[in-house]
Amino acid sequence: MTINQIRYVIYIAKCGSYNKAAEQLFVAQPSLTNAIQDLEKELGITIFIRGSHGVSLTPDGAEALLHFRHLYDQYEDIVDKYCVNHDIRKKFGVSTLHYSFAVKAFVELAESLDTAKYDFAIRESRTLDVIEDVRKKRSEIGILYLNDFNRVFIKKLLRQKELEFHHLKSCRAYVYLWKKHPLADRTKINFDDLKGYPCLSFEQGDESSFYMAEEVLSTEDYDRVIKACDRATMLNLMKGLNGYTLCSGIICEELNGDDFVAVPFEDARIQTDSSMEIGYITGKHISLSSIGQMYIDEIRKYLDDIEEQSSEDTTEPLKKIV
């Protein structure tokens, strides 16, 4: 089995055609066909079935493809890290929940490097997608949070995916809302105050959405709930409907604008701990690349600056963080 054979399988599966794959790979179709036949003979399985509409994977082929993709990702990681050809662009990707501080740190990182030499990617996504991106090595780092409610479920899932969680910061819950919201001037907010206002949350689209929710206290009963898929929509709903969301309070004003505030959430009747532990996930026993470490250093610096700012004035609630 060779790397080229593995690459051929991945391209054929993606294109659904030997002809199209051969064109993209710049190889003759007979050479491609022979390479796949040799691989099938070596493995003792049939990978592709030809049909009137192209080729499709057999059950054995679909299972083998998962392993091939994992092997090829590892191969590309080795090439990126050790290849002496400096003309090859290095790759770095981050997947994150809808955290503006994670985007801010990414911006700072990209500005500090020569972007002509790197392929950068940042993906704001759902919890499960963040986990899967890191597992499949689409992203080196994933940013998410744990709390008393989801900790057991998420950590079990991470173990199954051979991933590790690393602590960044613990924080209390805040109510995030428009600065002209009737509750925006409060020093603290509880659930009684929020009655009648729509609770906004990011769509997870998963049967385990309670455990995957980006917002704390996702199992509480809310009079009105509206789902959104992106941060811009969420902010528009806050303005247009006087909606709110429960979050960490770590807000980048530079990216979100100064039209929003974060007010401490306090409700003595709530039995569930509403605190959050924000952190990042990586592959198990995998050290960060130099770029990955730079990114995490940017986040830590940003979070440290926030902590210093909030400690300077203890009389004023943390409403927004620049």
N, C-alpha and C positions, 0 to 999 in steps of 0.2 A: 504494500500500500504506500502511495506517495502523496505528498502535499498537493501535487497537481491533480491527481485523481479525486482527492477530497474537494478541491476547488471546483472541479468539473461537475461533481454531483450537486454542489450548492448552486451553481449557475444554471444547470439544467432544471432543477426544481424551481428556481425563481422564474425562469423564462417559460417553462412548460413546453420547451421545444429544443431539440438537438440543434436545429439550424440556427435559431436565435442565439443560443448559448455559444455556439461555435463562432458566430460573428462577434459577439462581445469579448470572447476570449482570444480572438485572432488566431484560431487554430482551424485546421481542416476538419470537416465533419467526420470523415472516416477515422481520423486519428482520435477524435473525441469518442466515437462509438467503440473503437477498439479498446480504449483506456477503460471505459465503463464495463465492457464485457470481461476484461481481465480482472477488474476489481470484484465484479460479481462472482467470477469463478474462484477467486482467492477467498472470498468471504463465505461462499456457499449459499448465497441468497440472490433473489432477483430484486433489483432496486427500482427499476422503472418498467412500466407497461406502456406500449405504444397504442394509441387509439386514433380515431378519426379527427379528434380535435387537439392532437399533440401527445405528450407523454404525461403520465401521472405516477405518483409514488405507490408502491405496494405497501402493505402494512409493515413488512420488514424494512422496506426502504425508508418509510417515515420515521421509524425508530432509529435507524442508522443515521439519518440526517441530523437528528438532535445531537448525536455524539460527534458527527463530522463538524457541525457548526462550532461546538465547544472546542474541539481540537484546533480548528482553523483560527478561532479567536485567540487561542493561546499562542499559536504560531505568529499571528500578527503582533501580539504583545511583545514577543521576543524580538521580532524584527524592529519594532519601534524603539525598543530599549537599547538594543546592542548593535544594530546595523551601523557600519562605519560610513555609509553613504549619507552625508548630511543634507542632501537635497530631498530626502524623504520627509514629508510633513508628519510631525508627531500628532497624535490624537489625544484629546482629553474631553471627557463628557461628565456632566453632573445631572442627576435626576433629583427633583425636589418636590415636596409639597408646595403649596402656593405661599411661599415665604419670600417677602421682598428683601429681607436681609441676605438670603442666599443668592438672589439675583445681584444685589449690590456688591457682594464679595466677588462674584463672577466677573462683573464689570471691572472692578479694580484689578483683578488678575489679568484679564485680557488686555487692559491698557498698559500693564507693566511688561508685556511680552510682545515680541514681533509676531503679529497675527498672520503674517505671510508664511511663517514657518510651522504653523499649527492649524489643525482642524479642530475648532472648538464647538461644543454643543452643550446647551442647557435645556432641560426638559422639565417644565412645570406640569405635574401629572398627578394621578390618583395614587393612593398608598400602595396598592398591589403592583401598579406599573413601575413605581420607584424601585420596589423590591426586585421585580423581574428584570428591569434594566441592568441592575448591578449583577444579578445572577448570570445574565446572558452576556455580561461585559460590554453592553452598549454604553454604560456609564461606569466610571471608576468609583464614584461616590454617590450615595443617595442620602438625602436629608429628610428626616421624619422625626416623630416624637413618640415617647412612651408615657403612660400614666398608670395609675393603679387599676384602671378598668381594662386597658388593652394589653398591658405588659406581658401577661402569660401567653396570650394568643399570638402576639407579634413575635415574641422571642422564640416560641415554638416554631413558627413559620420560618424565622431566620435560620434556626438550626437545621430545619429540613432543606433549606436552600443553600446551606453551607456558607452563611453570611454572619457577620459580627456587627454588633451595635457598639458605638463609641460615644461616650458622654461629651456634650458641649456645654450645656447650661440648663439649670433648673429654674423654673419661673412659675408665678401664680397665673391665674386666669384673669383675662380682661374682657370687657365688652367693647367691641370695636364698632363705631357708628359715625354717622355724618355729624359735622360740628354744629349744624343747625337742628339736630335732633332734639326733641324736648328734654331728653335725659343727659345731653352732652355736658352740662355744667355740674352734674352730680359729682361728689367725691367718691361715691361707691354706688353700685347698683346690685339689686337682687332680683329674683324671679318675679316677685309681685310687681316691681317697677316695669318689668318687660312685658307684662300681659297686654295683649292687644297689638303688639308690634310683631311683624314677621321675623322669624328666626331664619337666617340665611346659612346654607351649608353647601359645601362642594360635593357634587355628584360623585359617588364611588362606583355605582353600577355593579355591585357585588353582593352575593347573598350574605356575606359577613360584614355588611356595611356599618353596623354598629361598632365593630372592632376596628374597621378601617377608616372611620370618620376622621377628618382633619380637626374637627372641633371637639373640645372637651364636653362632657355631660351630654353626649349624643343620645342617651337612652331616656332622658327626662321627657316629660309630656309637654309639648309646645302647642299653643293654640293654632299657630300658623307656621308652616315650614315651606320655604322656597329653595329649590336646588339650583345651583349654577355650575358651570363647567370651567370658567376662567375668572381671573382676578378682576379684569376690567368690568365684566358683567356684574360681579359681586359689588363692586364700588358703585356702579350705576343704580343697582337695586337699593343700596343704602340711601342714596340721595332721593331717588324717586318714590320709594315706599316707606321711608323711615325704618328700614330693616336694620338688623344688627347681626353680629356673629361673635362667638366666644373664641378667643385666641390667646396667644402668648403675650401680646402687647408689644412685641418686638417689631416695630414698624419702621420702614425706611421712608421717611417723608419725601426724600428726593425722588423716589420712584412712584409712590402712591399719591403724592401731593399733600398740601396742608389743609385739605377740606375735611379731614377725619381725625377723630380722637379715640384714645383707648382709656377706658375708665375701669378701675379695679372692680372685679366681681366678688361680692361677699354675700353669702346666704347661710346662716347658721343651721337652717333646717335641712340642708343637703348633706346626706350621709356620705356620698362619694367624694373622695379627695379630688379637687379640681386642678391641682398643680400639674405641671408638665415637665418632662425631661426631654429637652431637644438634643438630638445627636445625629451622627452620620453612620451609615453602614458601608462596609466593604466586604470583599471576599474573605473567607475565613483564612487566617494566617497569611494574608497577603499584605505586604508593606505598601504604603502609599508611594506613588511615583514622586519625583521632585516637584512636578506641577501640582499633583494632588496635595502635597504637603503645603505648598504655597497657598493653595485655595483654602485649606483648613486654617492656616495661619491668618489669612484675611478675615475669615469668619470670627475666629477667636478675638482678633484685635477689635473688630466691630462690636462684638458682644461685651468686651471689656470696657470699651468707650461708653457704651450704653449704661453699664453698671456704675461707672464713675459719675456720669451725668445724673442718674437717678438718685445717687447717694448724696449729691451736693445739696439738694433741696428736699427735705423730708416732709415739709408742710404741704407740698403740692402733689396730687396724684400724678402718676405717669400717664400722660394723655397722648403724647406723640414723641417719637424718637427719630432724630435725623441721622 
